[in-house]
Amino acid sequence: MTTEAARWFPPGEPVNIGGKALPDGMLYIGRSLPAPRGGTDPALVDPTLKIDHRRPDHAGETMGYWPSYTEISPRARGAYLHWLASGRRDPHAYIGYPFLFLYGIERRLFVDTEHCGREERAALLAEVQRLNRVYAGNRSFAGYTGRLLAAVVEPGGDWIGRPPPEPVTEWSFEIPMDLRVGLGQHIAANVPLPAEWALAWCIAHPDTRRLRTPATRCPEEFTALFARLYRRDHGEGMVLKRPKRTITTTYRPASAGIGEVVVGVGDLPDVSGLKAPLTRLEALVEEATDALDAYSRYLGRNPAARGTAAALALLPDGVGPTSADAEALWAWAQARLAEAPNAVVSTADLVARWPTASGKLGKADVALIARLLDKRGFGIEPDVRFGGSTPAAGGQVVLFRRGDDAAAAPSAEYLPAQAVITLGAAVALADGTVSAPERRRLRDHVTSAFDLSHDEVLRLDAHASLIMANPPTPAALKRKLAAVPAEDRGAIADLLADIAASDGEVSVHEIRTLERLYTALGADPGEVYSRVHGKATAASEPVAVRVAGEPVARVPIPKAVSRAQAPTGVGLDLAVLARKRAESQRVAAHLAEIFAEEEQAPPPPPAATAVAGLDAAHSAFLALLDTRDEWDRAELEARADELGLLLDGALDTINEAAFDSVDAPFWEGSDPILINHDVAEDMRP
């Protein structure tokens, strides 16, 4: 085939050059094709030139840095045509041949634009994407093809109502052109920007931080959570103000025959200069990432746990699919609470609904169960997040319905109030039962002394039920009360008497329990009667003390003088009440410390040699780096020297281990050096 003027062979049109059948076209073929910058276009395949098929230069030994088909050797032409004929898919081909082919596509897209229709443009871009994948290992080729894909946009395409384009993984100084066009179309139409477009914009912007490990490890959950947070703050979506700047981009082709190209798409507004909305989107990205942190860490340690009830417990509400185990646990809790605000169940019954390798609950299991129950408005006592212990294998737990104001951690006043409930319920149980007046009196005392939320009051009710189902032993109470500071013992003794007398009668069992507790407090057990009598003066009916061995007979404590008979003219002293309340809170705070569950000491940090791929010195250096978010280079050089390490070599070694372990860098930057704590956590076994 010979011709003077070159002709473009579009995608799919076959041609034969030098005995080689080239089935897919996408070539300029002929004897003359002037380049925009002068001379012959390097992409032109001149069929009259000599071709050496016997000794093709597959290794590119005769190729120059800026190849041109008309100037390369006959051996190189033979290798190039062989590469074209074999489908342009050999990953080991000399990279100059894919570049030479790319030159022709660049000319068609950026020089002969008016002749390139929509279907052809789409086919050319698909081929560039394919080549980008095949030769991704060559940074230069991947960079040029990535920038080409970012610069070209389908003219006349309407992105409104469609999902955003696939992200380009190669970092660029600019937002990809098709994404900018879609964003510009939303602005021009004055329509809300959907969440998926907002996220794509934030991720693609060159000035935003890269996504952290929770977002990259859990992309589906991250996208769903971002969308939910975005709708929370922006409803149907941001409606962006139109900027003055319109969309243009500068593309620097790989072809030496084409100069810098300015690509424009009419008068569409350009989001590139907008700062305020991008700042708000970055904040949502960080919020979503932080919310997924615990879930991400759990999956990092347990890769097969995705979709389990335990993993679901760590996901924010409304994110991710449910699981059969979770649904079964929720249904069980619903059935047990069908007719009561709380219910006592056996620990064994709970364990049966929570798959564990050991068949018993650890502290981590209890925390996950509590978080999972939270999602459907249920709570559990004991709850390790609220000062509770891990349920004993043969013990009991209490399920309850939580309030609308449920929190994931106790307030400053909750734990002291819980200690009062623990002590009061134990005293009230001395006679084997707790009457309704006793429970009301105990509840009223706590709610008047502390500022508690409705949910905390419901939890305290459940905690009281737990104490009644699993009462502390007298020996345990005596041991704890012996630690009460001397200045608080009188107030606690008064509280004990108040609880015992609250139902209008005090059993001999309660009197004896009070005497033992008074002894443990270092108080005079002989004061029990006088203190109980003192409480009787506030009651509306006489308080009776049952006599041992005579269950019917009662010994009455004299009835109090009625308010009508009491001296008049004494007003309500608010200052006295305030002091009394402050004293109750102070005493309860001490009780909270005394009654706090005896937690095991936390496990020691992992040994330095435990980090995969690192020796002891480098592991110790990683542990040091992980103590801060960022480091000054000068300080790190000194710290590395203390460990006998050279800073740059140590940093490179640690990042290599990080990429091998979790495919992400542990540190970034040069000065300061930024630390990714998520990666350090995931590197440890």
TORSENU-922607 format. One line per 8 residues: their letters; for each residue x, y, z of C-alpha. Coordinates in Angstrom, 3 decimals. Each point is the difference from the previous one (the first is absolute). Layout:
% residues N
a) X Y Z  ...
This chain:
% residues 685
mtteaarw) 0.000 0.000 0.000  1.393 3.441 -0.957  -1.551 3.414 0.271  1.261 3.540 0.267  -2.337 1.401 2.690  -0.402 -2.034 3.140  -3.325 -1.486 0.955  -1.275 -0.810 3.448
fppgepvn) -1.134 -3.587 0.458  -2.647 0.086 2.747  -0.434 -2.671 2.674  -0.950 -3.368 -1.475  1.066 0.715 -3.602  2.679 -2.506 -1.117  3.051 0.807 -2.073  3.043 -1.928 -1.274
iggkalpd) 3.476 1.538 0.331  3.097 -1.792 -1.212  -1.737 -3.362 0.076  -1.325 0.484 3.515  -3.770 0.008 0.503  -0.963 2.735 2.437  -3.649 -0.688 0.906  -0.896 2.878 2.320
gmlyigrs) 0.932 3.203 -1.837  0.616 3.073 2.194  2.932 1.032 -2.212  0.953 2.796 -2.396  1.291 -1.686 -3.192  1.441 1.740 -3.036  3.062 1.865 -1.253  -0.762 3.516 1.219
lpaprggt) -1.316 1.251 3.334  1.415 3.345 1.170  0.363 0.329 3.757  -1.450 3.115 1.683  3.503 0.911 1.200  1.561 -0.603 -3.425  1.490 -2.957 -1.796  -1.680 -3.358 -0.394
dpalvdpt) -2.330 -1.154 2.735  1.771 -2.772 1.955  -3.166 -2.098 0.035  -0.169 -0.317 -3.798  0.483 -3.565 -1.252  1.575 0.379 -3.469  -0.594 -3.302 -1.847  2.770 0.745 -2.501
lkidhrrp) 2.770 -0.128 2.570  2.199 -3.055 0.447  -1.027 -2.584 2.615  2.238 -2.755 1.390  -2.216 -2.882 1.097  2.903 -2.452 0.240  1.828 1.819 2.818  -2.666 2.041 1.845
dhagetmg) 1.362 2.192 2.803  -2.360 -1.147 2.739  2.318 1.333 2.705  0.011 3.518 -1.502  3.781 0.146 -0.206  -0.120 2.185 -3.125  -2.803 2.274 1.251  0.582 3.607 1.046
ywpsytei) -1.646 1.778 2.938  -2.511 1.902 -2.200  -0.820 -2.617 -2.654  -1.494 0.795 -3.406  -1.105 -2.771 -2.347  1.692 1.635 -2.971  3.315 0.249 1.859  0.267 -3.274 1.932
sprargay) 1.987 -2.905 -1.431  -1.536 -2.661 -2.288  0.542 -2.489 2.835  -1.984 2.217 2.401  -2.791 0.374 -2.610  -0.171 -3.787 -0.213  -0.332 -0.295 3.774  -2.590 2.805 0.141
lhwlasgr) -2.192 -1.578 -2.704  0.311 -3.367 1.722  -1.201 1.596 3.257  -2.943 1.594 -1.846  -0.938 -3.223 -1.778  0.110 -2.046 3.198  -2.630 2.144 1.708  2.121 2.602 1.857
rdphayig) -0.149 -2.057 3.177  3.514 -1.298 0.631  0.834 1.355 3.485  3.727 -0.522 -0.617  0.122 1.982 -3.236  2.493 2.841 -0.215  -1.937 3.050 1.272  0.953 2.115 -3.028
ypflflyg) -2.452 -1.957 -2.156  -3.069 0.745 2.179  1.127 3.645 0.062  0.259 0.101 -3.810  -3.544 -1.355 -0.237  -1.209 2.501 2.610  1.300 2.882 -2.149  -2.610 -0.758 -2.651
ierrlfvd) -2.842 -0.068 2.521  1.173 3.321 1.449  -0.058 1.605 -3.444  -3.484 -1.324 -0.727  -1.398 1.250 3.310  1.733 3.395 0.264  0.894 1.062 -3.575  -2.628 -1.590 -2.238
tehcgree) -2.696 0.464 2.606  -2.680 1.184 -2.460  0.224 -3.284 -1.908  -0.205 -2.217 3.090  -3.600 -0.960 0.801  -1.378 -1.022 3.371  0.116 -3.767 -0.599  3.536 0.150 -1.334
raallaev) 1.103 2.165 2.906  -1.441 -2.519 2.454  1.804 -2.867 -1.759  3.322 1.873 0.042  -0.333 0.811 3.693  -0.856 -3.635 0.746  3.196 -1.041 -1.788  2.045 2.499 1.995
qrlnrvya) -1.507 -1.374 3.199  0.912 -3.526 -1.072  3.566 0.998 -0.807  0.199 1.811 3.330  -0.795 -3.262 1.768  2.367 -2.135 -2.093  2.969 2.354 0.449  -0.803 1.371 3.451
gnrsfagy) 3.437 -1.085 1.143  1.652 2.710 -2.104  -0.474 3.237 1.932  0.583 2.227 -3.022  -2.549 -1.762 -2.196  -2.505 -0.304 2.840  0.405 3.719 0.686  -0.621 1.079 -3.594
tgrllaav) -2.976 -2.302 -0.498  -1.442 1.014 3.365  0.267 3.695 -0.850  -1.513 -0.602 -3.427  -3.007 -1.717 1.541  -0.338 2.861 2.469  0.132 2.645 -2.734  -2.463 -1.442 -2.503
vepggdwi) -3.724 0.285 0.503  -2.801 -1.144 -2.218  -1.396 3.161 -1.620  -3.683 0.576 0.568  -0.264 -2.734 2.649  -2.533 0.647 2.753  1.201 -1.166 3.415  -3.021 1.175 2.018
grpppepv) -1.915 -2.986 1.306  2.911 -2.357 -0.671  2.672 -1.314 2.365  3.353 1.781 -0.085  2.768 -1.360 -2.230  2.335 -2.670 1.281  2.859 1.559 1.981  3.442 0.237 -1.587
tewsfeip) 2.491 -1.572 2.381  3.015 1.949 -1.286  0.469 3.191 2.022  -0.395 3.171 -2.048  0.350 3.730 0.510  -3.545 0.371 -1.317  -3.406 -1.536 0.577  -0.779 -2.387 -2.888
mdlrvglg) -1.697 1.814 -2.844  -3.126 -2.178 -0.159  -0.536 0.477 3.740  0.453 3.781 -0.339  -2.499 0.040 -2.857  -2.572 -1.948 2.019  0.448 2.289 2.990  -0.235 3.045 -2.271
qhiaanvp) -3.228 -1.298 -1.491  -1.534 -0.321 3.477  1.009 3.572 0.795  -1.276 1.351 -3.315  -3.341 -1.755 0.486  -0.232 1.252 3.618  -0.865 -3.486 1.253  1.110 -1.666 3.258
lpaewala) 3.280 -1.860 -0.211  -0.584 -3.691 0.852  2.098 -1.609 2.725  1.886 -2.270 -2.418  1.062 3.005 -2.073  1.030 1.930 3.106  2.162 -2.901 1.169  1.571 -0.471 -3.440
wciahpdt) 0.866 3.706 -0.081  1.586 -0.096 3.443  2.051 -3.122 -0.743  1.213 1.231 -3.388  1.006 3.501 1.067  3.805 0.307 0.081  -0.040 2.078 3.207  -1.936 -2.457 2.175
rrlrtpat) 1.628 -2.620 2.207  0.115 -3.554 -1.232  -2.527 -2.419 1.429  1.072 -1.729 3.203  -0.041 -3.737 0.634  -3.630 -0.325 1.248  -1.263 1.567 -3.242  2.169 -2.124 -2.282
rcpeefta) -0.493 -3.251 1.915  -3.784 0.462 0.248  -0.908 1.938 -3.176  -3.664 -1.012 -0.165  -0.664 0.829 3.633  1.964 3.242 -0.315  -1.974 1.117 -3.059  -3.321 -0.827 1.683
lfarlyrr) 0.944 1.799 3.207  1.268 3.073 -1.837  -3.293 0.160 -1.918  -1.975 -0.190 3.242  2.052 2.750 1.652  -0.225 2.110 -3.151  -3.799 -0.263 -0.034  -0.059 0.839 3.708
dhgegmvl) 1.828 3.284 -0.622  -1.138 0.890 -3.513  -3.340 -1.703 -0.575  -0.384 -0.815 -3.699  3.430 1.480 -0.620  2.073 3.166 -0.209  -1.150 2.585 -2.515  3.285 1.617 -0.988
krpkrtit) 0.331 3.645 -0.967  1.218 0.519 -3.530  3.680 1.034 -0.100  1.284 2.407 -2.645  2.620 -2.428 -1.264  -0.951 -2.340 -2.861  1.434 -3.418 -0.721  3.229 -0.293 -1.924
ttyrpasa) 2.969 -2.287 0.421  3.466 -0.206 -1.453  1.197 -3.306 -1.381  3.631 -0.668 -0.848  0.017 -2.891 -2.497  2.565 -2.771 -0.017  0.421 0.565 -3.754  2.837 2.362 -0.912
gigevvvg) -1.987 1.053 -3.067  -2.786 1.616 2.047  0.502 2.992 2.240  -1.873 0.904 3.155  -3.764 -0.232 -0.502  -2.603 2.087 1.797  -3.220 -1.962 0.321  -3.253 1.829 0.659
vgdlpdvs) -3.661 -0.976 0.189  -1.874 3.233 -0.604  -1.098 2.207 2.871  -0.538 -2.636 2.704  0.991 1.257 3.477  3.128 -1.522 1.513  0.013 -1.269 3.605  3.804 -0.051 0.191
glkapltr) 0.221 3.295 1.862  -2.790 -0.640 2.526  1.328 -0.365 3.556  -2.819 0.337 2.547  -2.190 -2.913 -1.160  3.065 -2.198 -0.379  0.992 0.721 3.595  -3.436 -1.138 1.179
lealveea) 0.283 -3.171 -2.058  3.439 -0.749 1.430  -1.467 0.257 3.496  -2.664 -2.571 -0.928  2.642 -2.320 -1.440  1.933 0.206 3.269  -3.152 -0.560 2.063  -0.939 -3.068 -2.022
tdaldays) 3.549 -1.340 0.175  0.192 0.464 3.767  -3.375 -1.708 0.473  1.270 -3.055 -1.900  3.290 -0.199 1.870  -1.002 -2.705 2.512  -1.718 -2.047 -2.725  3.045 0.299 -2.261
rylgrnpa) 2.410 -1.056 2.743  -2.177 -2.996 0.812  -0.004 -1.118 -3.638  3.742 0.582 -0.153  0.442 -2.508 2.826  -2.834 -2.282 -1.177  -0.180 0.161 -3.824  -2.670 -2.715 -0.181
argtaaal) -2.334 1.790 2.450  -1.701 2.269 -2.537  -3.752 -0.568 0.197  0.040 -1.550 3.479  -1.954 1.289 2.979  3.217 1.074 1.705  1.076 2.103 -2.975  -3.496 1.445 -0.373
allpdgvg) 0.131 1.144 3.628  2.897 2.307 -0.863  -1.668 1.578 -3.009  -1.859 3.306 0.407  -3.782 -0.368 0.021  -1.585 -0.417 -3.402  3.247 -0.943 -1.753  0.647 -3.422 -1.455
ptsadaea) -2.242 -3.065 -0.288  -1.403 -1.844 3.005  0.827 -3.604 0.924  -1.986 -3.050 1.061  1.786 -0.164 3.366  -0.785 3.653 0.703  -3.649 -0.408 -0.940  -0.273 -3.022 2.289
lwawaqar) 1.495 1.922 2.925  -2.359 2.943 -0.532  -3.037 -2.279 -0.291  0.965 -1.766 3.234  0.365 3.308 1.861  -3.324 1.221 -1.384  -1.765 -3.140 1.180  1.484 0.187 3.506
laeapnav) -1.029 3.652 0.358  -3.462 -0.358 -1.474  -1.766 0.593 3.324  2.582 1.679 2.250  2.508 2.871 -0.157  2.791 -2.376 1.043  0.516 -3.725 0.289  2.496 -2.237 1.793
vstadlva) 1.488 -2.692 -2.250  2.763 -2.528 0.516  3.471 0.659 -1.345  -0.134 -3.437 -1.628  -3.104 1.079 -1.932  1.886 3.040 -1.288  3.116 -2.004 -0.890  -2.157 -2.372 -2.051
rwptasgk) -0.942 2.945 -2.227  3.524 1.314 -0.476  2.438 -2.177 -1.956  3.317 -0.166 1.840  2.864 -2.375 -0.463  0.293 -0.695 3.730  -3.684 -0.254 0.827  0.278 2.768 2.588
lgkadval) -0.111 3.771 -0.081  3.089 2.146 0.197  0.028 3.731 0.637  0.226 0.743 -3.728  -3.007 -2.263 -0.660  -2.110 1.808 2.598  0.884 3.388 -1.482  -0.962 -1.197 -3.487
iarlldkr) -3.284 -1.495 1.248  -0.849 3.270 1.748  0.714 2.009 -3.158  -2.087 -2.382 -2.094  -2.941 0.197 2.433  0.274 3.808 -0.074  -0.950 -0.038 -3.674  -3.523 -1.190 0.821
gfgiepdv) -0.494 1.985 3.213  0.958 -2.777 2.421  2.573 0.102 2.796  1.780 -2.509 2.196  1.303 0.001 3.570  2.760 -0.509 0.790  1.393 2.128 -2.822  3.778 0.348 -0.037
rfggstpa) -0.381 3.464 -1.541  -1.869 1.130 3.135  2.282 -1.430 2.654  -1.382 -3.520 -0.123  1.944 -3.240 0.222  0.034 -2.903 -2.417  -3.020 -2.228 0.833  0.939 -3.152 1.892
aggqvvlf) -0.595 -3.264 -1.842  -2.617 -1.203 2.485  -1.465 3.403 0.769  -2.724 2.212 -1.364  -0.330 3.176 -2.017  -2.830 2.495 -0.401  -1.479 1.160 -3.298  -1.852 3.321 -0.074
rrgddaaa) -1.458 2.533 -2.380  2.109 3.106 -0.381  -1.210 3.569 -0.169  -0.017 2.234 -3.045  2.943 1.929 1.464  2.250 -3.069 0.166  3.717 0.659 0.190  2.937 -2.341 -0.606
apsaeylp) 1.880 0.998 3.169  -0.958 1.006 3.548  -0.377 3.621 1.034  2.082 1.400 2.855  -2.829 -0.661 2.478  -1.057 -3.455 -1.146  2.672 -2.144 1.666  -0.453 1.606 3.448
aqavitlg) -3.757 -0.519 -0.342  0.606 -3.612 -0.994  2.100 -0.529 3.133  -2.855 1.283 2.180  -2.407 -2.371 -1.755  2.399 -2.907 0.517  0.332 0.684 3.730  -3.662 0.803 0.524
aavaladg) -1.277 -3.083 -1.831  2.389 -2.200 1.983  -1.341 1.393 3.306  -3.618 -0.275 -1.087  0.611 -3.658 -0.897  1.021 -0.856 3.545  -3.449 -1.372 0.796  -0.155 -1.968 -3.263
tvsaperr) -2.352 2.323 -1.878  -0.062 3.547 -1.216  -3.370 1.678 0.312  -1.379 2.483 -2.496  0.299 2.887 2.516  3.641 -0.880 0.587  0.716 0.092 -3.727  -1.876 3.280 -0.400
rlrdhvts) 1.819 1.547 2.965  3.352 -1.101 -1.345  -0.829 1.306 -3.468  -1.289 3.320 1.367  3.130 0.458 2.072  2.219 -0.467 -3.029  -2.034 2.121 -2.427  -0.192 2.870 2.508
afdlshde) 3.719 -0.069 0.730  1.289 -0.310 -3.561  -0.688 1.542 -3.397  -0.731 -3.119 -2.033  -1.478 -0.464 -3.434  -3.137 -2.070 -0.495  2.116 -2.736 -1.569  2.322 -0.049 3.012
vlrldaha) -2.948 -0.376 2.367  -1.218 -2.973 -2.058  3.491 -1.488 0.153  0.098 0.474 3.788  -3.324 -1.837 0.285  1.549 -2.858 -1.977  3.107 0.144 2.187  -2.172 -0.275 3.128
slimanpp) -1.644 -3.096 -1.513  3.461 -1.393 -0.691  1.071 0.523 3.634  -3.154 -1.712 1.191  0.646 -2.944 -2.307  3.721 -0.162 0.889  0.340 1.575 3.474  3.484 0.666 1.330
tpaalkrk) 1.073 -2.127 2.924  0.109 1.605 3.485  3.750 -0.557 0.036  0.398 1.899 -3.268  -2.106 2.909 1.318  1.973 0.156 3.238  3.283 0.005 -1.901  -1.071 2.863 -2.216
laavpaed) -1.557 2.080 2.784  3.150 -0.311 2.076  1.681 2.183 -2.645  -2.434 2.917 0.452  1.795 3.191 1.157  -0.682 0.896 3.624  -1.653 3.306 -0.875  -2.629 -1.782 -2.145
rgaiadll) -0.932 -2.824 2.363  -2.694 1.893 1.842  -1.702 1.007 -3.237  0.081 -3.569 -1.307  -1.311 -1.364 3.297  -2.857 2.495 -0.273  -0.673 -1.105 -3.580  -0.136 -3.665 1.044
adiaasdg) -2.542 0.743 2.712  -2.064 2.074 -2.424  -0.187 -2.899 -2.477  -0.902 -2.552 2.685  -2.831 2.130 1.388  -1.398 1.066 -3.353  -2.818 -2.584 -0.132  -1.369 0.755 3.466
evsvheir) 1.366 -3.074 1.716  3.452 -1.322 0.783  0.511 -3.734 0.327  2.354 -1.567 2.475  2.054 -1.201 -2.976  0.389 3.599 -1.159  0.927 1.148 3.501  2.646 -2.684 0.250
tlerlyta) 1.314 0.839 -3.475  0.177 3.655 0.951  1.875 -0.870 3.192  2.570 -1.985 -1.980  0.389 2.783 -2.559  0.305 2.626 2.736  2.757 -2.093 1.532  1.742 -0.173 -3.391
lgadpgev) -0.288 3.784 -0.246  1.518 0.417 3.443  -3.266 1.449 1.256  -1.695 -1.019 3.256  -2.487 -2.793 -0.795  -1.994 1.199 2.980  -0.928 3.061 -2.043  -2.094 -2.057 -2.423
ysrvhgka) -3.242 0.358 1.984  0.435 3.711 0.590  0.784 0.667 -3.661  -2.953 -2.092 -1.187  -2.155 1.844 2.522  1.249 3.258 -1.409  -1.150 -1.064 -3.413  -3.373 -0.881 1.473
taasepva) -0.568 3.628 0.943  -0.218 0.777 -3.694  -2.515 -2.745 -0.705  -3.778 0.444 -0.071  -0.633 -3.327 1.751  1.793 -1.722 2.922  2.948 -2.148 -0.983  -0.076 -3.461 1.566
vrvagepv) 2.873 -2.335 0.826  -0.817 -3.689 -0.246  1.054 -2.112 2.977  2.049 -3.109 -0.740  -1.997 -3.211 0.258  -3.307 1.861 -0.044  -0.715 0.814 -3.661  -3.348 1.631 0.742
arvpipka) 0.937 2.068 2.991  1.601 3.400 -0.601  1.780 2.453 2.233  -1.142 3.473 -1.039  2.211 2.997 -0.114  -2.025 2.978 1.233  -1.914 1.889 -2.624  1.444 3.271 -1.078
vsraqapt) -1.615 3.257 0.875  -2.139 1.043 -2.949  0.865 3.032 -2.034  -3.204 1.601 1.303  1.281 -0.389 3.556  3.517 1.072 -0.778  1.167 3.501 0.882  -0.906 2.488 -2.671
gvgldlav) 1.875 2.904 -1.459  2.969 -2.015 -1.211  0.448 0.436 -3.787  1.717 -2.321 -2.484  3.736 0.624 0.288  1.308 -0.409 -3.574  3.580 0.450 1.120  -0.338 -2.942 2.406
larkraes) -1.524 -2.121 -2.757  2.814 0.940 -2.354  2.607 -0.947 2.585  -1.800 -3.270 0.660  -0.051 -0.769 -3.703  3.678 0.838 -0.372  0.815 -2.266 2.947  -1.990 -2.850 -1.574
qrvaahla) 1.900 0.411 -3.253  3.359 0.109 1.766  -0.756 -3.140 1.997  -1.313 -1.773 -3.092  3.153 0.887 -1.906  2.037 -1.783 2.671  -2.367 -2.939 -0.175  0.459 -0.138 -3.776
eifaeeeq) 3.742 -0.337 0.454  -0.433 -2.674 2.662  -2.623 -1.994 -1.887  1.742 0.290 -3.374  0.497 -3.343 -1.622  3.474 -1.362 0.520  1.249 0.009 -3.574  2.946 -2.065 -1.087
apppppaa) 3.108 1.940 -0.899  0.148 0.768 -3.722  2.251 -2.327 -1.995  3.509 1.272 -0.628  0.675 1.613 -3.368  1.158 -2.405 -2.678  3.697 -0.740 0.043  2.068 1.903 -2.515
tavaglda) 0.878 -3.198 -1.857  -3.704 -0.766 -0.492  -0.321 2.327 -3.020  0.100 -2.086 -3.144  2.969 0.574 -2.265  2.002 2.112 2.478  2.860 -0.766 2.335  0.056 1.154 3.628
ahsaflal) 1.594 3.399 -0.704  -2.363 0.902 -2.828  -3.003 -1.275 1.984  1.033 2.195 2.921  0.363 2.955 -2.357  -3.479 -0.649 -1.418  -1.421 -0.092 3.536  1.669 3.338 0.700
ldtrdewd) -1.342 1.573 -3.194  -3.498 -1.241 0.847  -0.109 2.140 3.157  -0.590 3.229 -1.957  -1.951 1.201 -3.010  3.020 1.734 -1.525  3.747 0.393 0.599  2.625 2.601 -0.789
raeleara) 2.701 -1.536 -2.144  2.862 1.346 2.126  -1.405 -1.580 3.153  -0.551 -3.325 -1.736  3.565 -0.097 -1.244  1.189 0.211 3.607  -2.452 -2.670 1.162  0.961 -2.346 -2.839
delgllld) 3.658 0.489 0.874  -0.727 -1.110 3.568  -1.211 -3.321 -1.413  3.012 -0.310 -2.306  -2.096 0.713 -3.114  0.349 2.375 -2.950  -3.236 1.956 -0.262  -0.718 -0.273 -3.737
galdtine) 0.866 -3.678 -0.144  -2.090 -0.754 3.099  -3.001 1.895 -1.358  0.227 -1.821 -3.340  0.277 -3.369 1.749  -3.082 0.692 2.105  -2.072 1.136 -2.989  1.054 -3.053 -2.011
aafdsvda) -1.225 -2.197 2.854  -3.223 2.043 0.139  -0.672 -0.487 -3.714  0.757 -3.716 0.282  -2.342 -0.321 2.983  -2.967 2.294 -0.722  0.777 1.573 -3.402  0.143 3.511 1.436
pfwegsdp) 2.780 2.326 1.218  0.639 0.398 3.721  1.532 3.484 -0.451  -0.175 2.771 -2.593  1.604 3.372 -0.633  3.539 1.244 0.456  -0.022 2.645 2.755  -2.152 -0.407 1.988
ilinhdva) -0.417 -3.762 -0.384  -3.672 -0.990 0.365  -0.964 -3.272 1.707  -2.924 -2.283 -0.903  -0.948 -1.681 3.292  -2.555 -2.290 -1.706  2.781 -1.654 -1.984  2.098 -0.586 3.130
edmrp) -2.964 -1.634 1.706  -0.631 -2.274 -2.968  3.670 -1.019 -0.276  -0.034 -1.452 3.495  -1.270 -3.592 0.342
